[in-house]
């Protein structure tokens, strides 16, 4: 999946404003209303899943897994038509 910059309206940015740039999986699970197991599943089986989780969504620092907020925003907006570019 090629990620592109999307024009994001003001209300979409507010959704992410209180999240750190690198989000721990536990925080992402609560924020996205998903089970923690699902977040880890995206990391380890994301390429084979139908939702095509971008591999650059995840990064590891000192053995800990984190979700990149910038990539998460682009991925969510690209999957939800009200936020798609030009709309």
N, C-alpha and C positions, 0 to 999 in steps of 0.2 A: 504494500500500500504506500503510495507516494503521498507524503503530507505536504499540504500547501497552506500558506497563510490565508485565513479567512477573515473577512471584515466582520467584526463582532460588535453588536450593539451594546450599549451601556448596561442593560439589565443582565446580559450574559456574563460580563466581566465581574459584576457584583457577586455572582455565584462562587467565584474562585478567590475573591480578594483576601479572605482570612486564612487561606491555606499556604503553607510554606512551599518554597520552590521544589523541594524534595519531600515527598509525602510518604510517611511510613505506611506499610500495607494495612495496618490496623485502622489508621485514620482514613485511608482510601475506602476501606470496606464500609465504614460508617457513612462517609460522605456519599458514596455511590449506592448505598443500601444493598450491598452484596455481602455474601458470606466471605470470611477471610480466605477460606479454601478456594473460592472462585478467583480471587485476586492472584493467588499463587498459581492456580491453574492457567490463568492468562499468561503468566510468565513462562511456564514450562511447556504449555501446549498451545500457545496463542496462534502460532502459524498454521496449525491444522484446524483451528476452529473457524466456524463460518463467519464470526464477527471480525476476523482478520486483525487481531491485536497487533499494533505496530511494535516491532522488537525494540525500537528506541524509547518506548514508554518506560522501560525499566533500566535502572542503573544500580550497581553494587558499590558500596563504600565500606571498607573494612569488614567485608563479609556480610554486611546488612543490605537488604533489598529495599529500594526506594522507587517511587513512581514520580516521574518528571511532570510537574504541573503544566508546563508549556505544551508538552506533547499530549497530555490528557485533555486539555482544552480543545486543541485542534481535532483530536480523535472524536470527542463528544460532539463538537459542532459539525463535523463532517458526516456524522451518523444521524443527525436530527435536523430535518428540513427547515424549521423556523430559523436556524442559525446558519444555514448554508450561504455561501458567498453570493452576493447579489440579491438576496431576498430580504 
